[in-house]
Amino acid sequence: MSEYVVCETQFKDRKTLIEALVEMGLNESQIELHDAPQSLVGYHGDSRSQKAHVIIRRKHIGSASNDIGFEKTAEGHYKAWVSDYDKNVGLGKRV
């Protein structure tokens, strides 16, 4: 199982984060937005303990990938949850 790592971002505004993801090649329809954080899903379809407000599901990244998520912190910025595997391939390489 690939472990998630935290990647700090400078994003504080959800709209700007979404614009950046679209600029990276995602369609807005591939980006889930949640008021309450939702669990990320691993490549085996398992629900992970990591949660996020902005989620790119694995089906939009690659068959061996995990969900990538952005969680809004108490300090007001987004941290990215990216699996160790996805850091080196696909969208994870660009996040």
N, C-alpha and C positions, 0 to 999 in steps of 0.2 A: 504494500500500500504506500502510495506516495504521500509524504507529509506536506502540509501547507506551511508556507513561510509568509511572514508579513513584509510587505514592501510599502514603506512610507511614501505618501504622495504629497504634493503641494495643493491639491484640489480641495477647495472649501465649498464650491458651488456645484450642485448636481448638474445643472444645465451645461456648465463648462466641461465637466467630466464626460458627459454624454457626447458633446461636440467633439472632444478629443478621440473618443472611441470610434465615432463615425469617421473621423479623419483617418483613423488607422485601418478602415475598411469594413467595419461592421455596419449593418443596417439598423436603424432605430428599432425595428421590429425584433431584432435579436437581443435587445437589451431589456431586461426586466427591471422595473422600478417598484420598490416596496417602501411603504411608510414605516412598517415594523420589519426588522431584519429577519430574513428567511435562511434556513439551513442550506449550505452548499452540498453538492452531491459529488461523490468520488467516481472514478472510472468504472467501478464495479456496480454502480447504482446505489451505493450505500450513502446514507445521510450522515454528514459530518457535523462535528460540533461547531465549526466555524459558521458564522452567519454574516449576511451582507444585505445592504439596502439596494445596491445596484448589482445585478448578476448577469453574467454571460454564461449560459448553460453549455455544457460540454459538447452537445450536438452541433454547436456553431464553431467549435474550436478544432476538434478531431476525435476520432473514435477511441483513442487511448488517453484522452485528456480528462481532466477534472473540471468542474465549474470554476470560474474565476469570479471573485466577488469584491466589491468595494463597500466597506463598512464605515458609516459616519461615526466618528469618535466623539467623546464628550467635549473635546477641545474644538470641535467643529470642522476638522478636516477628514478626508477619506483615507483609510488605509486599504491597501489591496491585499487580498488573500489569493496567493498563487501557489499551486503545488510545486514541489521541487522538480517534478518532471516537466511541468509546463513552463518553467522559467527558461528552459532551453529549446523549446519547440513552439511552433505556431504563434498564437496571439500572445502567449506568455513571454515570448522573446521580445515583444514590442512594448509590453506594459511597463 
